[in-house]
């Protein structure tokens, strides 16, 4: 397998050095694996800290900046960051208004963020947590107890980040983040396996002409395997799976997300089919975002995330944001 790397052992550090060179408005601590917005801490604002294994870029480091995250902690590929990283990040960005940890529901992430919260609280930092568990494909998986955290992480980070930027208190920013998670559901599909740098070969066997329905962002098994389907058939399956779990009462935010190796040409075509299914089901669409945002290395495939958005959540979604991977209104 050909990969654009030096050696597997330095792939994360190399990426962080490249990120630092590309985005001078971020402070990138390569040694300690912490990415911080350069103007942190921001007086009077709740700070948002997230993180997870590398390999899901631009999640999470690409979402650090005004209107979104204050800091992100990248772990090794598909491996949770350690508590010391998270505690260091919290200390770097806390202005005295408190820190909100945004955690995807994977066992290692949950345990390490909980330990980090204890370390931060020992230093006098107020910490709250939002657990993202939006995936409807499976109840439990190889990596989780309960539903996995996937595409809704972007919605939580953006909308809670906007609330923090307005100066809302920690309790309110936490409540907004929890509301977004509760109003969001996701479903993902793999057309190919991904390849980790350390292994150098696909992480699971997916024969030609087959796809995996309901995968997570580490390539873990989904709901079922089927012969290859058309874009329209996949959209029918994925959107209906989401709507069966969450019949929407309000217009929805739509994220059509690539898993890393699917080109935009295909993603926009898939989005056309997703929008068709939503129209057929009578679901109003408020906003749509299409692109590679929550990826799984070089996996071909896509996920669909829907978030019910009332007027307040929509206002916060539209609020200005300036990060490497998401920016508008500034």
N, C-alpha and C positions, 0 to 999 in steps of 0.2 A: 504494500500500500504506500503510495507516494504522499507525503505530507510536507507542507511548507513550514518546517521547523528546523531547529538545530539538533537538539537532543530532547527526548521526552522529559528528562529531569528538570529542564529549565523553561519549559513551554509557558508556564504561568508568569514567571518572572520576566521573560522576554516580552510577553504581551503587555505587561504592566509598564515596562520601560517604553514600549511603543506608544501606549496610551498617554503617558506623561509627555512625550514629545509632541503628540498631536493636539493635546488639550491643556495648554498652560494655565487655564483658569481652574484646573484641578490640582490639588496636592496629592501626588501618588507616592506613597511610602512602599517601595518595592520590597524592602527587607521584611517589614512587619505586615505587609499585605493589607493595607488600608487605603482607600480612596476617599478624599475629603474635598468638599467645595472650598475654594481658596478663601472665601470671606467668612468661613465658620470660625467661632460661633457667632450667630446673628442675634443681636440683643433682642430680647422679648419674644423670640420665636421658639416654639417646640422644634426639636431636631428629630429627623427621621433617619433611622439606621436600618439597613437591610443587608443581606448577603446570602451566600450559598456557594455550592461548588462551581468552579469555572466550567466553561463549555456551553453556557446558556446565553452568551453575549448577544445583544447588549445588556441583558439582565446580569448583574445589577449595577455595575460600574458605569454603564452608559446612561444611567438615569440619575446620576448625581449632579445637582445644580439647582439654581433658584427655581422654586415652584415644585420641587420633587424631593429627592433624597438629599440629606446632608452628608451622608457617608455610606460607603458600601465596603463589605469585607469579602474578598474572593478567596475561596478555599482551593485546594488542589482540584483537578478535574473530577467532577461528579462527587466531590467530598466536602462535607461541611467545613466551614471555617471554625477555628477553635475559639473558646471563650475569651482568651486574652486579646485576640484581634477585636472582638466585638466590644469588650470593655474599653480597650484603647480608643476605638472609634467613638464610643459614647462620651468619653472624657474630652476628646478633641472638639466635639461639636456642641456640647451642652452649654447653654447660655444662662442656666438657672431656671429655665422654663420647663425642663424635663425632656426626656428622650422617649420616642416611640420606636420599639422594635417591630419590624414587619417580617414575619417568619413564614416561609412555605412549610406545609405540613409534611415534612420528611423527618424521620426519627432522629437522625443526627443533628439536623438543624434545630429541632425543638429542644433537645437536651442541652445543646451547647449555648443556645440563646438564653435558656433558663438559668444556666450557670453564670453567663455573662451578666444577666440582670442582677443576680446576687452580688457579683463583684462590683458592679456600678453603684448599687444601692449602699454597699459598704463605704463607698467614697462620697456618699451624700447626694447622689444623682437620683432624681425621681424617674422611674422607668415604667412604661406601660407596654402592652404587647397586643398585636393583631395577628392571629393565626389565619393563614390563607388556605382554604381547603375546598376549592371550587370544582374539582374534577368529578364528573358524574359517571365515568366509565366503570370504575370498580370501587367497592367499599373499602377493601384493604388491599395492600400490595406488598411486594418484596421490600419496599422502603418505608412503608407507613402503617400506622394504626389509624384507620379512618381514611377519608378521602385525601387525595394528593393536592398539593398547591401547584397551580400551573398559570394559565394566562391572566387570571384575575389579579395576580400580583401587580401587573402593570397598572390596572385600574386603581387598586388600593394605594399604590405609591403616588400616582398622579393626583388623585382626588384628596387624599389625606395631606399630601404635600401642599396643595393649594390652600387647604384650611389652615395649615401651620403658617404659611406665608402671610395670611391675613392677621396673624397674631392670636388665633383662637387658642384657648387653654388646652393643656394636655388631655383632660378628660373628654373634651369635645372632639379633638383630633382623633383620639382613640375611638370614640363612638362613630365618627364618620367612617373610619377605616373598617370597623366591624360591619357597619351598614352596607358598605360596598361589597364586602366579602359575602355577606348573607344574601345579597341581591344578584350574585354572579354565579354562572355555571359554565363549564368548559368541557369540550370533547376533542380528542386528538387522534390523528390517523398517521401511521407510518407506511411509506412506500418503499423504504429501505432501512436497514440498520445503520447505526452510527459507528464510528471508529475512534476509539480513544488513543491518544498518543502512546500511552504505555503499552497497550496491547498490540496496536498496529494492524488490527484486523477487526471485522465486524463483531459487535458485542452480542449479537444473536443471529440465528439463521432465519432468513426470510427469503424463501425461494423466489426465483423470477416468476412473475405472473400472479403473485399473491400480495396482499396487504394485511396490516395489523390494525384492527379497529380498537380505539380506546387506550392508546399508549400514554405513558407519562413522559416527562422530559428527560429521563435517563434511558429511554429505550426499553423500559421494563414492560412485561407482557400486558396486553390489553384485554378487552372483553372477548374478542374472537378473531380468528384468521379466516379470510375469504379470498376467492379468486379476485383478480384486479377488477375494480369498478370504475365507471366514468366519474368525472368531476361532479356531474349532477346527482348521480347515485350516492356518492360520498356525502354531498351536502344534505341530501334527504336524510340519510342515516344520522349524521352528526347533529344537525339542527333539531331533528325530532327527538333525539336522545336528550338534548338540553331542555327542550320545551316540555317533554314529559315530566321532567324533574322540577321544572320551574315555569309554570304557566304565567307569563308576564302580565302584570296589571298596568304597567307604565311603558312608555317608549323605551327602547333599549340602546345602549352603546354596543357596538359590534367590533370585536377584534378578530380579524382573519389573519392568523399568525403563521409564518413559515417556520419549519423546524430546523432550517439552516441551509439546506441544499436545493430548495425549491425556488425557481426563479420567479420574479415578479410577474412575468407574462402569465404563468400558470396560476399564481395567487390571485391576480385580478380576475382571471376567468373563473376561478373557484368562488371568489366573492360574488360574482354575478349570479352564480347558482345559489349561494347562501341567501342573497337578497330575494331571489325568486321564492325560495321556500318560506321565508319570513312573510312575504306578501301573501302567499297562498294560505298561511296560517293566521293571517290578520294581525300580524305583529308590526307595530309602528317602529321605525328606525330613527333615532335621534342623531347619532353620529356613527361614522365607520372609520376604522383605522386598519390599513392593510400593509403588511411587511413582515420582515424577520425581526421579532422583538424578544421572544422567549424561546430560544433555540436548543437543539440537542446536537452540538457539533456539526457533523456533515450529514445528518439524517435528512432524507427526502420525505416530505409529508407536510401536514398542516394541522392547525387546531382552530376551533371556533370558540370564542368566549362571548357571552351575552351578559350585560349588566342592566338591570332595571334602573332607570335614572329618573328620579323626580326632579322638579325644577332646581332644587338646591344642589343636588349631585351634578346635574348638567351644567350649572353655573360654575361649579368648582372644576369640572372637566375642561371647560372653555377658558379658565383662568390662565394667565401667562405662565410659560415654562421655558427654561433654557438649559438643556442638558445635551450631551453629545448625540443622543439618539432620539430625543423628543424635544421639539421646540416650536412654539408659536406665541404670538401676542406680545413679544418683547422687541 
